[in-house]
Amino acid sequence: MGLISWIVFGAIVGWIASMIMNRNDRMGCLANIATGVIGGVVGGFLANIIGGHGVSGFNVSSFVVAIIGAVIFLGITGWRAVR
């Protein structure tokens, strides 16, 4: 995926993860993008460890892996964006 694809993918994944973790009102666009991209990396790493496939483009399995990674990231860090 290219840079623009990662930004769009990260924005969507970060937004969904922030809604799941009930932090949507505290996170802005840039925080959602960063959370989604980091979630894709974390989720892909964890998926590869357990023998699955990581993030490989715009498909359902990549979104699920990235959302799980983003939720884990938000849960561990407790990231709360400043309004």
mmCIF file of the N, C-alpha and C atoms, coordinates in Angstrom:
data_MODEL
# 
_entry.id   MODEL 
# 
loop_
_atom_site.group_PDB 
_atom_site.id 
_atom_site.type_symbol 
_atom_site.label_atom_id 
_atom_site.label_alt_id 
_atom_site.label_comp_id 
_atom_site.label_asym_id 
_atom_site.label_entity_id 
_atom_site.label_seq_id 
_atom_site.pdbx_PDB_ins_code 
_atom_site.Cartn_x 
_atom_site.Cartn_y 
_atom_site.Cartn_z 
_atom_site.occupancy 
_atom_site.B_iso_or_equiv 
_atom_site.pdbx_formal_charge 
_atom_site.auth_seq_id 
_atom_site.auth_comp_id 
_atom_site.auth_asym_id 
_atom_site.auth_atom_id 
_atom_site.pdbx_PDB_model_num 
ATOM 1   N N  . MET A 1 1  ? 0.837   -1.170  0.000  1.00 0.00 ? 1  MET A N  1 
ATOM 2   C CA . MET A 1 1  ? 0.000   0.000   0.000  1.00 0.00 ? 1  MET A CA 1 
ATOM 3   C C  . MET A 1 1  ? 0.887   1.240   0.000  1.00 0.00 ? 1  MET A C  1 
ATOM 4   N N  . GLY A 1 2  ? 0.429   2.259   -0.676 1.00 0.00 ? 2  GLY A N  1 
ATOM 5   C CA . GLY A 1 2  ? 1.162   3.509   -0.747 1.00 0.00 ? 2  GLY A CA 1 
ATOM 6   C C  . GLY A 1 2  ? 0.872   4.397   0.449  1.00 0.00 ? 2  GLY A C  1 
ATOM 7   N N  . LEU A 1 3  ? 1.504   5.536   0.476  1.00 0.00 ? 3  LEU A N  1 
ATOM 8   C CA . LEU A 1 3  ? 1.370   6.455   1.602  1.00 0.00 ? 3  LEU A CA 1 
ATOM 9   C C  . LEU A 1 3  ? -0.070  6.942   1.773  1.00 0.00 ? 3  LEU A C  1 
ATOM 10  N N  . ILE A 1 4  ? -0.705  7.331   0.692  1.00 0.00 ? 4  ILE A N  1 
ATOM 11  C CA . ILE A 1 4  ? -2.093  7.815   0.771  1.00 0.00 ? 4  ILE A CA 1 
ATOM 12  C C  . ILE A 1 4  ? -3.023  6.699   1.236  1.00 0.00 ? 4  ILE A C  1 
ATOM 13  N N  . SER A 1 5  ? -2.776  5.483   0.759  1.00 0.00 ? 5  SER A N  1 
ATOM 14  C CA . SER A 1 5  ? -3.593  4.341   1.177  1.00 0.00 ? 5  SER A CA 1 
ATOM 15  C C  . SER A 1 5  ? -3.460  4.095   2.674  1.00 0.00 ? 5  SER A C  1 
ATOM 16  N N  . TRP A 1 6  ? -2.245  4.195   3.206  1.00 0.00 ? 6  TRP A N  1 
ATOM 17  C CA . TRP A 1 6  ? -2.037  4.010   4.644  1.00 0.00 ? 6  TRP A CA 1 
ATOM 18  C C  . TRP A 1 6  ? -2.745  5.096   5.437  1.00 0.00 ? 6  TRP A C  1 
ATOM 19  N N  . ILE A 1 7  ? -2.750  6.321   4.946  1.00 0.00 ? 7  ILE A N  1 
ATOM 20  C CA . ILE A 1 7  ? -3.421  7.416   5.644  1.00 0.00 ? 7  ILE A CA 1 
ATOM 21  C C  . ILE A 1 7  ? -4.928  7.186   5.687  1.00 0.00 ? 7  ILE A C  1 
ATOM 22  N N  . VAL A 1 8  ? -5.521  6.823   4.556  1.00 0.00 ? 8  VAL A N  1 
ATOM 23  C CA . VAL A 1 8  ? -6.963  6.568   4.503  1.00 0.00 ? 8  VAL A CA 1 
ATOM 24  C C  . VAL A 1 8  ? -7.317  5.349   5.351  1.00 0.00 ? 8  VAL A C  1 
ATOM 25  N N  . PHE A 1 9  ? -6.544  4.275   5.199  1.00 0.00 ? 9  PHE A N  1 
ATOM 26  C CA . PHE A 1 9  ? -6.748  3.049   5.960  1.00 0.00 ? 9  PHE A CA 1 
ATOM 27  C C  . PHE A 1 9  ? -6.640  3.354   7.457  1.00 0.00 ? 9  PHE A C  1 
ATOM 28  N N  . GLY A 1 10 ? -5.605  4.099   7.844  1.00 0.00 ? 10 GLY A N  1 
ATOM 29  C CA . GLY A 1 10 ? -5.412  4.446   9.250  1.00 0.00 ? 10 GLY A CA 1 
ATOM 30  C C  . GLY A 1 10 ? -6.537  5.296   9.801  1.00 0.00 ? 10 GLY A C  1 
ATOM 31  N N  . ALA A 1 11 ? -7.033  6.221   9.001  1.00 0.00 ? 11 ALA A N  1 
ATOM 32  C CA . ALA A 1 11 ? -8.130  7.076   9.456  1.00 0.00 ? 11 ALA A CA 1 
ATOM 33  C C  . ALA A 1 11 ? -9.385  6.262   9.737  1.00 0.00 ? 11 ALA A C  1 
ATOM 34  N N  . ILE A 1 12 ? -9.708  5.352   8.847  1.00 0.00 ? 12 ILE A N  1 
ATOM 35  C CA . ILE A 1 12 ? -10.910 4.524   9.024  1.00 0.00 ? 12 ILE A CA 1 
ATOM 36  C C  . ILE A 1 12 ? -10.746 3.586   10.215 1.00 0.00 ? 12 ILE A C  1 
ATOM 37  N N  . VAL A 1 13 ? -9.615  2.898   10.280 1.00 0.00 ? 13 VAL A N  1 
ATOM 38  C CA . VAL A 1 13 ? -9.367  1.949   11.370 1.00 0.00 ? 13 VAL A CA 1 
ATOM 39  C C  . VAL A 1 13 ? -9.296  2.669   12.713 1.00 0.00 ? 13 VAL A C  1 
ATOM 40  N N  . GLY A 1 14 ? -8.587  3.788   12.764 1.00 0.00 ? 14 GLY A N  1 
ATOM 41  C CA . GLY A 1 14 ? -8.477  4.542   14.009 1.00 0.00 ? 14 GLY A CA 1 
ATOM 42  C C  . GLY A 1 14 ? -9.812  5.054   14.494 1.00 0.00 ? 14 GLY A C  1 
ATOM 43  N N  . TRP A 1 15 ? -10.639 5.499   13.568 1.00 0.00 ? 15 TRP A N  1 
ATOM 44  C CA . TRP A 1 15 ? -11.974 5.991   13.922 1.00 0.00 ? 15 TRP A CA 1 
ATOM 45  C C  . TRP A 1 15 ? -12.824 4.871   14.514 1.00 0.00 ? 15 TRP A C  1 
ATOM 46  N N  . ILE A 1 16 ? -12.811 3.702   13.869 1.00 0.00 ? 16 ILE A N  1 
ATOM 47  C CA . ILE A 1 16 ? -13.590 2.561   14.364 1.00 0.00 ? 16 ILE A CA 1 
ATOM 48  C C  . ILE A 1 16 ? -13.072 2.116   15.728 1.00 0.00 ? 16 ILE A C  1 
ATOM 49  N N  . ALA A 1 17 ? -11.739 2.029   15.874 1.00 0.00 ? 17 ALA A N  1 
ATOM 50  C CA . ALA A 1 17 ? -11.165 1.614   17.155 1.00 0.00 ? 17 ALA A CA 1 
ATOM 51  C C  . ALA A 1 17 ? -11.489 2.617   18.262 1.00 0.00 ? 17 ALA A C  1 
ATOM 52  N N  . SER A 1 18 ? -11.467 3.912   17.941 1.00 0.00 ? 18 SER A N  1 
ATOM 53  C CA . SER A 1 18 ? -11.788 4.915   18.957 1.00 0.00 ? 18 SER A CA 1 
ATOM 54  C C  . SER A 1 18 ? -13.255 4.834   19.369 1.00 0.00 ? 18 SER A C  1 
ATOM 55  N N  . MET A 1 19 ? -14.136 4.457   18.458 1.00 0.00 ? 19 MET A N  1 
ATOM 56  C CA . MET A 1 19 ? -15.546 4.263   18.816 1.00 0.00 ? 19 MET A CA 1 
ATOM 57  C C  . MET A 1 19 ? -15.704 3.025   19.688 1.00 0.00 ? 19 MET A C  1 
ATOM 58  N N  . ILE A 1 20 ? -14.976 1.957   19.369 1.00 0.00 ? 20 ILE A N  1 
ATOM 59  C CA . ILE A 1 20 ? -15.046 0.738   20.174 1.00 0.00 ? 20 ILE A CA 1 
ATOM 60  C C  . ILE A 1 20 ? -14.565 1.011   21.602 1.00 0.00 ? 20 ILE A C  1 
ATOM 61  N N  . MET A 1 21 ? -13.489 1.792   21.724 1.00 0.00 ? 21 MET A N  1 
ATOM 62  C CA . MET A 1 21 ? -12.912 2.088   23.037 1.00 0.00 ? 21 MET A CA 1 
ATOM 63  C C  . MET A 1 21 ? -13.566 3.295   23.707 1.00 0.00 ? 21 MET A C  1 
ATOM 64  N N  . ASN A 1 22 ? -14.626 3.826   23.114 1.00 0.00 ? 22 ASN A N  1 
ATOM 65  C CA . ASN A 1 22 ? -15.388 4.960   23.654 1.00 0.00 ? 22 ASN A CA 1 
ATOM 66  C C  . ASN A 1 22 ? -14.502 6.189   23.859 1.00 0.00 ? 22 ASN A C  1 
ATOM 67  N N  . ARG A 1 23 ? -13.650 6.472   22.878 1.00 0.00 ? 23 ARG A N  1 
ATOM 68  C CA . ARG A 1 23 ? -12.782 7.648   22.940 1.00 0.00 ? 23 ARG A CA 1 
ATOM 69  C C  . ARG A 1 23 ? -12.956 8.530   21.709 1.00 0.00 ? 23 ARG A C  1 
ATOM 70  N N  . ASN A 1 24 ? -14.003 8.337   20.969 1.00 0.00 ? 24 ASN A N  1 
ATOM 71  C CA . ASN A 1 24 ? -14.187 9.064   19.721 1.00 0.00 ? 24 ASN A CA 1 
ATOM 72  C C  . ASN A 1 24 ? -14.293 10.567  19.933 1.00 0.00 ? 24 ASN A C  1 
ATOM 73  N N  . ASP A 1 25 ? -14.897 10.989  21.021 1.00 0.00 ? 25 ASP A N  1 
ATOM 74  C CA . ASP A 1 25 ? -15.069 12.423  21.250 1.00 0.00 ? 25 ASP A CA 1 
ATOM 75  C C  . ASP A 1 25 ? -13.772 13.110  21.663 1.00 0.00 ? 25 ASP A C  1 
ATOM 76  N N  . ARG A 1 26 ? -12.764 12.348  22.060 1.00 0.00 ? 26 ARG A N  1 
ATOM 77  C CA . ARG A 1 26 ? -11.502 12.931  22.511 1.00 0.00 ? 26 ARG A CA 1 
ATOM 78  C C  . ARG A 1 26 ? -10.395 12.836  21.471 1.00 0.00 ? 26 ARG A C  1 
ATOM 79  N N  . MET A 1 27 ? -10.636 12.166  20.369 1.00 0.00 ? 27 MET A N  1 
ATOM 80  C CA . MET A 1 27 ? -9.586  11.959  19.377 1.00 0.00 ? 27 MET A CA 1 
ATOM 81  C C  . MET A 1 27 ? -9.901  12.745  18.114 1.00 0.00 ? 27 MET A C  1 
ATOM 82  N N  . GLY A 1 28 ? -8.923  13.427  17.600 1.00 0.00 ? 28 GLY A N  1 
ATOM 83  C CA . GLY A 1 28 ? -9.078  14.169  16.364 1.00 0.00 ? 28 GLY A CA 1 
ATOM 84  C C  . GLY A 1 28 ? -8.662  13.321  15.167 1.00 0.00 ? 28 GLY A C  1 
ATOM 85  N N  . CYS A 1 29 ? -8.666  13.934  14.028 1.00 0.00 ? 29 CYS A N  1 
ATOM 86  C CA . CYS A 1 29 ? -8.354  13.238  12.779 1.00 0.00 ? 29 CYS A CA 1 
ATOM 87  C C  . CYS A 1 29 ? -6.927  12.692  12.774 1.00 0.00 ? 29 CYS A C  1 
ATOM 88  N N  . LEU A 1 30 ? -5.969  13.495  13.170 1.00 0.00 ? 30 LEU A N  1 
ATOM 89  C CA . LEU A 1 30 ? -4.581  13.037  13.169 1.00 0.00 ? 30 LEU A CA 1 
ATOM 90  C C  . LEU A 1 30 ? -4.349  11.913  14.166 1.00 0.00 ? 30 LEU A C  1 
ATOM 91  N N  . ALA A 1 31 ? -5.000  11.983  15.319 1.00 0.00 ? 31 ALA A N  1 
ATOM 92  C CA . ALA A 1 31 ? -4.872  10.908  16.306 1.00 0.00 ? 31 ALA A CA 1 
ATOM 93  C C  . ALA A 1 31 ? -5.498  9.618   15.775 1.00 0.00 ? 31 ALA A C  1 
ATOM 94  N N  . ASN A 1 32 ? -6.613  9.721   15.063 1.00 0.00 ? 32 ASN A N  1 
ATOM 95  C CA . ASN A 1 32 ? -7.224  8.541   14.467 1.00 0.00 ? 32 ASN A CA 1 
ATOM 96  C C  . ASN A 1 32 ? -6.319  7.921   13.408 1.00 0.00 ? 32 ASN A C  1 
ATOM 97  N N  . ILE A 1 33 ? -5.706  8.746   12.576 1.00 0.00 ? 33 ILE A N  1 
ATOM 98  C CA . ILE A 1 33 ? -4.798  8.237   11.542 1.00 0.00 ? 33 ILE A CA 1 
ATOM 99  C C  . ILE A 1 33 ? -3.614  7.525   12.188 1.00 0.00 ? 33 ILE A C  1 
ATOM 100 N N  . ALA A 1 34 ? -2.998  8.174   13.181 1.00 0.00 ? 34 ALA A N  1 
ATOM 101 C CA . ALA A 1 34 ? -1.844  7.573   13.853 1.00 0.00 ? 34 ALA A CA 1 
ATOM 102 C C  . ALA A 1 34 ? -2.229  6.279   14.546 1.00 0.00 ? 34 ALA A C  1 
ATOM 103 N N  . THR A 1 35 ? -3.368  6.264   15.211 1.00 0.00 ? 35 THR A N  1 
ATOM 104 C CA . THR A 1 35 ? -3.834  5.055   15.890 1.00 0.00 ? 35 THR A CA 1 
ATOM 105 C C  . THR A 1 35 ? -4.091  3.930   14.894 1.00 0.00 ? 35 THR A C  1 
ATOM 106 N N  . GLY A 1 36 ? -4.695  4.246   13.768 1.00 0.00 ? 36 GLY A N  1 
ATOM 107 C CA . GLY A 1 36 ? -4.970  3.233   12.755 1.00 0.00 ? 36 GLY A CA 1 
ATOM 108 C C  . GLY A 1 36 ? -3.718  2.657   12.133 1.00 0.00 ? 36 GLY A C  1 
ATOM 109 N N  . VAL A 1 37 ? -2.755  3.507   11.835 1.00 0.00 ? 37 VAL A N  1 
ATOM 110 C CA . VAL A 1 37 ? -1.505  3.032   11.237 1.00 0.00 ? 37 VAL A CA 1 
ATOM 111 C C  . VAL A 1 37 ? -0.730  2.186   12.247 1.00 0.00 ? 37 VAL A C  1 
ATOM 112 N N  . ILE A 1 38 ? -0.622  2.670   13.481 1.00 0.00 ? 38 ILE A N  1 
ATOM 113 C CA . ILE A 1 38 ? 0.064   1.897   14.518 1.00 0.00 ? 38 ILE A CA 1 
ATOM 114 C C  . ILE A 1 38 ? -0.691  0.599   14.794 1.00 0.00 ? 38 ILE A C  1 
ATOM 115 N N  . GLY A 1 39 ? -2.011  0.663   14.779 1.00 0.00 ? 39 GLY A N  1 
ATOM 116 C CA . GLY A 1 39 ? -2.818  -0.551  14.959 1.00 0.00 ? 39 GLY A CA 1 
ATOM 117 C C  . GLY A 1 39 ? -2.588  -1.561  13.856 1.00 0.00 ? 39 GLY A C  1 
ATOM 118 N N  . GLY A 1 40 ? -2.407  -1.088  12.630 1.00 0.00 ? 40 GLY A N  1 
ATOM 119 C CA . GLY A 1 40 ? -2.094  -1.995  11.524 1.00 0.00 ? 40 GLY A CA 1 
ATOM 120 C C  . GLY A 1 40 ? -0.760  -2.690  11.714 1.00 0.00 ? 40 GLY A C  1 
ATOM 121 N N  . VAL A 1 41 ? 0.212   -1.945  12.211 1.00 0.00 ? 41 VAL A N  1 
ATOM 122 C CA . VAL A 1 41 ? 1.537   -2.525  12.460 1.00 0.00 ? 41 VAL A CA 1 
ATOM 123 C C  . VAL A 1 41 ? 1.466   -3.534  13.611 1.00 0.00 ? 41 VAL A C  1 
ATOM 124 N N  . VAL A 1 42 ? 0.823   -3.130  14.711 1.00 0.00 ? 42 VAL A N  1 
ATOM 125 C CA . VAL A 1 42 ? 0.711   -4.009  15.880 1.00 0.00 ? 42 VAL A CA 1 
ATOM 126 C C  . VAL A 1 42 ? -0.102  -5.256  15.531 1.00 0.00 ? 42 VAL A C  1 
ATOM 127 N N  . GLY A 1 43 ? -1.237  -5.060  14.899 1.00 0.00 ? 43 GLY A N  1 
ATOM 128 C CA . GLY A 1 43 ? -2.080  -6.193  14.524 1.00 0.00 ? 43 GLY A CA 1 
ATOM 129 C C  . GLY A 1 43 ? -1.401  -7.118  13.534 1.00 0.00 ? 43 GLY A C  1 
ATOM 130 N N  . GLY A 1 44 ? -0.701  -6.551  12.557 1.00 0.00 ? 44 GLY A N  1 
ATOM 131 C CA . GLY A 1 44 ? 0.032   -7.371  11.595 1.00 0.00 ? 44 GLY A CA 1 
ATOM 132 C C  . GLY A 1 44 ? 1.137   -8.167  12.250 1.00 0.00 ? 44 GLY A C  1 
ATOM 133 N N  . PHE A 1 45 ? 1.848   -7.537  13.183 1.00 0.00 ? 45 PHE A N  1 
ATOM 134 C CA . PHE A 1 45 ? 2.911   -8.232  13.912 1.00 0.00 ? 45 PHE A CA 1 
ATOM 135 C C  . PHE A 1 45 ? 2.345   -9.399  14.718 1.00 0.00 ? 45 PHE A C  1 
ATOM 136 N N  . LEU A 1 46 ? 1.261   -9.145  15.448 1.00 0.00 ? 46 LEU A N  1 
ATOM 137 C CA . LEU A 1 46 ? 0.648   -10.201 16.255 1.00 0.00 ? 46 LEU A CA 1 
ATOM 138 C C  . LEU A 1 46 ? 0.056   -11.317 15.392 1.00 0.00 ? 46 LEU A C  1 
ATOM 139 N N  . ALA A 1 47 ? -0.532  -10.952 14.263 1.00 0.00 ? 47 ALA A N  1 
ATOM 140 C CA . ALA A 1 47 ? -1.091  -11.961 13.361 1.00 0.00 ? 47 ALA A CA 1 
ATOM 141 C C  . ALA A 1 47 ? 0.009   -12.842 12.787 1.00 0.00 ? 47 ALA A C  1 
ATOM 142 N N  . ASN A 1 48 ? 1.152   -12.257 12.454 1.00 0.00 ? 48 ASN A N  1 
ATOM 143 C CA . ASN A 1 48 ? 2.267   -13.043 11.937 1.00 0.00 ? 48 ASN A CA 1 
ATOM 144 C C  . ASN A 1 48 ? 2.835   -13.972 13.002 1.00 0.00 ? 48 ASN A C  1 
ATOM 145 N N  . ILE A 1 49 ? 2.830   -13.538 14.250 1.00 0.00 ? 49 ILE A N  1 
ATOM 146 C CA . ILE A 1 49 ? 3.333   -14.385 15.333 1.00 0.00 ? 49 ILE A CA 1 
ATOM 147 C C  . ILE A 1 49 ? 2.483   -15.641 15.491 1.00 0.00 ? 49 ILE A C  1 
ATOM 148 N N  . ILE A 1 50 ? 1.161   -15.493 15.383 1.00 0.00 ? 50 ILE A N  1 
ATOM 149 C CA . ILE A 1 50 ? 0.288   -16.654 15.567 1.00 0.00 ? 50 ILE A CA 1 
ATOM 150 C C  . ILE A 1 50 ? 0.050   -17.432 14.274 1.00 0.00 ? 50 ILE A C  1 
ATOM 151 N N  . GLY A 1 51 ? 0.728   -17.042 13.225 1.00 0.00 ? 51 GLY A N  1 
ATOM 152 C CA . GLY A 1 51 ? 0.658   -17.796 11.976 1.00 0.00 ? 51 GLY A CA 1 
ATOM 153 C C  . GLY A 1 51 ? -0.360  -17.301 10.969 1.00 0.00 ? 51 GLY A C  1 
ATOM 154 N N  . GLY A 1 52 ? -0.969  -16.171 11.217 1.00 0.00 ? 52 GLY A N  1 
ATOM 155 C CA . GLY A 1 52 ? -1.944  -15.618 10.288 1.00 0.00 ? 52 GLY A CA 1 
ATOM 156 C C  . GLY A 1 52 ? -1.293  -14.650 9.318  1.00 0.00 ? 52 GLY A C  1 
ATOM 157 N N  . HIS A 1 53 ? -2.131  -13.967 8.577  1.00 0.00 ? 53 HIS A N  1 
ATOM 158 C CA . HIS A 1 53 ? -1.648  -12.972 7.629  1.00 0.00 ? 53 HIS A CA 1 
ATOM 159 C C  . HIS A 1 53 ? -1.834  -11.590 8.230  1.00 0.00 ? 53 HIS A C  1 
ATOM 160 N N  . GLY A 1 54 ? -0.884  -10.723 7.992  1.00 0.00 ? 54 GLY A N  1 
ATOM 161 C CA . GLY A 1 54 ? -0.953  -9.357  8.497  1.00 0.00 ? 54 GLY A CA 1 
ATOM 162 C C  . GLY A 1 54 ? -1.806  -8.489  7.604  1.00 0.00 ? 54 GLY A C  1 
ATOM 163 N N  . VAL A 1 55 ? -1.533  -7.222  7.622  1.00 0.00 ? 55 VAL A N  1 
ATOM 164 C CA . VAL A 1 55 ? -2.248  -6.257  6.798  1.00 0.00 ? 55 VAL A CA 1 
ATOM 165 C C  . VAL A 1 55 ? -1.656  -6.298  5.399  1.00 0.00 ? 55 VAL A C  1 
ATOM 166 N N  . SER A 1 56 ? -2.500  -6.621  4.425  1.00 0.00 ? 56 SER A N  1 
ATOM 167 C CA . SER A 1 56 ? -2.008  -6.803  3.059  1.00 0.00 ? 56 SER A CA 1 
ATOM 168 C C  . SER A 1 56 ? -2.761  -5.969  2.039  1.00 0.00 ? 56 SER A C  1 
ATOM 169 N N  . GLY A 1 57 ? -3.459  -4.962  2.460  1.00 0.00 ? 57 GLY A N  1 
ATOM 170 C CA . GLY A 1 57 ? -4.188  -4.104  1.532  1.00 0.00 ? 57 GLY A CA 1 
ATOM 171 C C  . GLY A 1 57 ? -5.579  -3.808  2.057  1.00 0.00 ? 57 GLY A C  1 
ATOM 172 N N  . PHE A 1 58 ? -6.405  -3.253  1.192  1.00 0.00 ? 58 PHE A N  1 
ATOM 173 C CA . PHE A 1 58 ? -7.784  -2.939  1.557  1.00 0.00 ? 58 PHE A CA 1 
ATOM 174 C C  . PHE A 1 58 ? -8.640  -4.176  1.380  1.00 0.00 ? 58 PHE A C  1 
ATOM 175 N N  . ASN A 1 59 ? -8.755  -4.973  2.426  1.00 0.00 ? 59 ASN A N  1 
ATOM 176 C CA . ASN A 1 59 ? -9.657  -6.123  2.425  1.00 0.00 ? 59 ASN A CA 1 
ATOM 177 C C  . ASN A 1 59 ? -10.165 -6.334  3.847  1.00 0.00 ? 59 ASN A C  1 
ATOM 178 N N  . VAL A 1 60 ? -11.149 -7.189  3.993  1.00 0.00 ? 60 VAL A N  1 
ATOM 179 C CA . VAL A 1 60 ? -11.815 -7.371  5.281  1.00 0.00 ? 60 VAL A CA 1 
ATOM 180 C C  . VAL A 1 60 ? -10.850 -7.901  6.331  1.00 0.00 ? 60 VAL A C  1 
ATOM 181 N N  . SER A 1 61 ? -10.031 -8.880  5.984  1.00 0.00 ? 61 SER A N  1 
ATOM 182 C CA . SER A 1 61 ? -9.125  -9.450  6.981  1.00 0.00 ? 61 SER A CA 1 
ATOM 183 C C  . SER A 1 61 ? -8.108  -8.416  7.462  1.00 0.00 ? 61 SER A C  1 
ATOM 184 N N  . SER A 1 62 ? -7.636  -7.567  6.568  1.00 0.00 ? 62 SER A N  1 
ATOM 185 C CA . SER A 1 62 ? -6.703  -6.510  6.974  1.00 0.00 ? 62 SER A CA 1 
ATOM 186 C C  . SER A 1 62 ? -7.364  -5.518  7.916  1.00 0.00 ? 62 SER A C  1 
ATOM 187 N N  . PHE A 1 63 ? -8.627  -5.165  7.643  1.00 0.00 ? 63 PHE A N  1 
ATOM 188 C CA . PHE A 1 63 ? -9.341  -4.251  8.521  1.00 0.00 ? 63 PHE A CA 1 
ATOM 189 C C  . PHE A 1 63 ? -9.534  -4.862  9.907  1.00 0.00 ? 63 PHE A C  1 
ATOM 190 N N  . VAL A 1 64 ? -9.902  -6.140  9.962  1.00 0.00 ? 64 VAL A N  1 
ATOM 191 C CA . VAL A 1 64 ? -10.112 -6.803  11.250 1.00 0.00 ? 64 VAL A CA 1 
ATOM 192 C C  . VAL A 1 64 ? -8.811  -6.848  12.043 1.00 0.00 ? 64 VAL A C  1 
ATOM 193 N N  . VAL A 1 65 ? -7.718  -7.243  11.387 1.00 0.00 ? 65 VAL A N  1 
ATOM 194 C CA . VAL A 1 65 ? -6.415  -7.317  12.049 1.00 0.00 ? 65 VAL A CA 1 
ATOM 195 C C  . VAL A 1 65 ? -5.993  -5.938  12.551 1.00 0.00 ? 65 VAL A C  1 
ATOM 196 N N  . ALA A 1 66 ? -6.156  -4.916  11.729 1.00 0.00 ? 66 ALA A N  1 
ATOM 197 C CA . ALA A 1 66 ? -5.754  -3.569  12.110 1.00 0.00 ? 66 ALA A CA 1 
ATOM 198 C C  . ALA A 1 66 ? -6.626  -3.009  13.234 1.00 0.00 ? 66 ALA A C  1 
ATOM 199 N N  . ILE A 1 67 ? -7.908  -3.277  13.202 1.00 0.00 ? 67 ILE A N  1 
ATOM 200 C CA . ILE A 1 67 ? -8.802  -2.800  14.263 1.00 0.00 ? 67 ILE A CA 1 
ATOM 201 C C  . ILE A 1 67 ? -8.446  -3.465  15.587 1.00 0.00 ? 67 ILE A C  1 
ATOM 202 N N  . ILE A 1 68 ? -8.185  -4.766  15.561 1.00 0.00 ? 68 ILE A N  1 
ATOM 203 C CA . ILE A 1 68 ? -7.775  -5.467  16.781 1.00 0.00 ? 68 ILE A CA 1 
ATOM 204 C C  . ILE A 1 68 ? -6.472  -4.866  17.307 1.00 0.00 ? 68 ILE A C  1 
ATOM 205 N N  . GLY A 1 69 ? -5.515  -4.623  16.410 1.00 0.00 ? 69 GLY A N  1 
ATOM 206 C CA . GLY A 1 69 ? -4.256  -4.011  16.821 1.00 0.00 ? 69 GLY A CA 1 
ATOM 207 C C  . GLY A 1 69 ? -4.446  -2.618  17.385 1.00 0.00 ? 69 GLY A C  1 
ATOM 208 N N  . ALA A 1 70 ? -5.324  -1.827  16.784 1.00 0.00 ? 70 ALA A N  1 
ATOM 209 C CA . ALA A 1 70 ? -5.577  -0.462  17.263 1.00 0.00 ? 70 ALA A CA 1 
ATOM 210 C C  . ALA A 1 70 ? -6.266  -0.471  18.620 1.00 0.00 ? 70 ALA A C  1 
ATOM 211 N N  . VAL A 1 71 ? -7.192  -1.389  18.820 1.00 0.00 ? 71 VAL A N  1 
ATOM 212 C CA . VAL A 1 71 ? -7.865  -1.496  20.123 1.00 0.00 ? 71 VAL A CA 1 
ATOM 213 C C  . VAL A 1 71 ? -6.855  -1.904  21.195 1.00 0.00 ? 71 VAL A C  1 
ATOM 214 N N  . ILE A 1 72 ? -5.973  -2.847  20.866 1.00 0.00 ? 72 ILE A N  1 
ATOM 215 C CA . ILE A 1 72 ? -4.918  -3.240  21.805 1.00 0.00 ? 72 ILE A CA 1 
ATOM 216 C C  . ILE A 1 72 ? -4.022  -2.048  22.111 1.00 0.00 ? 72 ILE A C  1 
ATOM 217 N N  . PHE A 1 73 ? -3.638  -1.315  21.067 1.00 0.00 ? 73 PHE A N  1 
ATOM 218 C CA . PHE A 1 73 ? -2.788  -0.129  21.253 1.00 0.00 ? 73 PHE A CA 1 
ATOM 219 C C  . PHE A 1 73 ? -3.458  0.895   22.159 1.00 0.00 ? 73 PHE A C  1 
ATOM 220 N N  . LEU A 1 74 ? -4.730  1.195   21.912 1.00 0.00 ? 74 LEU A N  1 
ATOM 221 C CA . LEU A 1 74 ? -5.442  2.163   22.743 1.00 0.00 ? 74 LEU A CA 1 
ATOM 222 C C  . LEU A 1 74 ? -5.606  1.664   24.170 1.00 0.00 ? 74 LEU A C  1 
ATOM 223 N N  . GLY A 1 75 ? -5.836  0.369   24.318 1.00 0.00 ? 75 GLY A N  1 
ATOM 224 C CA . GLY A 1 75 ? -5.986  -0.200  25.653 1.00 0.00 ? 75 GLY A CA 1 
ATOM 225 C C  . GLY A 1 75 ? -4.701  -0.165  26.455 1.00 0.00 ? 75 GLY A C  1 
ATOM 226 N N  . ILE A 1 76 ? -3.578  -0.430  25.808 1.00 0.00 ? 76 ILE A N  1 
ATOM 227 C CA . ILE A 1 76 ? -2.292  -0.443  26.510 1.00 0.00 ? 76 ILE A CA 1 
ATOM 228 C C  . ILE A 1 76 ? -1.834  0.972   26.841 1.00 0.00 ? 76 ILE A C  1 
ATOM 229 N N  . THR A 1 77 ? -1.902  1.849   25.875 1.00 0.00 ? 77 THR A N  1 
ATOM 230 C CA . THR A 1 77 ? -1.366  3.191   26.083 1.00 0.00 ? 77 THR A CA 1 
ATOM 231 C C  . THR A 1 77 ? -2.327  4.108   26.822 1.00 0.00 ? 77 THR A C  1 
ATOM 232 N N  . GLY A 1 78 ? -3.602  3.837   26.722 1.00 0.00 ? 78 GLY A N  1 
ATOM 233 C CA . GLY A 1 78 ? -4.566  4.746   27.329 1.00 0.00 ? 78 GLY A CA 1 
ATOM 234 C C  . GLY A 1 78 ? -4.540  6.113   26.667 1.00 0.00 ? 78 GLY A C  1 
ATOM 235 N N  . TRP A 1 79 ? -4.200  6.131   25.358 1.00 0.00 ? 79 TRP A N  1 
ATOM 236 C CA . TRP A 1 79 ? -4.026  7.371   24.619 1.00 0.00 ? 79 TRP A CA 1 
ATOM 237 C C  . TRP A 1 79 ? -5.287  8.211   24.698 1.00 0.00 ? 79 TRP A C  1 
ATOM 238 N N  . ARG A 1 80 ? -5.145  9.390   25.198 1.00 0.00 ? 80 ARG A N  1 
ATOM 239 C CA . ARG A 1 80 ? -6.248  10.334  25.255 1.00 0.00 ? 80 ARG A CA 1 
ATOM 240 C C  . ARG A 1 80 ? -5.783  11.612  24.583 1.00 0.00 ? 80 ARG A C  1 
ATOM 241 N N  . ALA A 1 81 ? -6.348  11.880  23.436 1.00 0.00 ? 81 ALA A N  1 
ATOM 242 C CA . ALA A 1 81 ? -5.943  13.054  22.668 1.00 0.00 ? 81 ALA A CA 1 
ATOM 243 C C  . ALA A 1 81 ? -6.474  14.327  23.330 1.00 0.00 ? 81 ALA A C  1 
ATOM 244 N N  . VAL A 1 82 ? -5.722  15.377  23.202 1.00 0.00 ? 82 VAL A N  1 
ATOM 245 C CA . VAL A 1 82 ? -6.130  16.673  23.754 1.00 0.00 ? 82 VAL A CA 1 
ATOM 246 C C  . VAL A 1 82 ? -7.119  17.308  22.791 1.00 0.00 ? 82 VAL A C  1 
ATOM 247 N N  . ARG A 1 83 ? -8.175  17.893  23.319 1.00 0.00 ? 83 ARG A N  1 
ATOM 248 C CA . ARG A 1 83 ? -9.193  18.499  22.467 1.00 0.00 ? 83 ARG A CA 1 
ATOM 249 C C  . ARG A 1 83 ? -8.672  19.692  21.769 1.00 0.00 ? 83 ARG A C  1 
# 
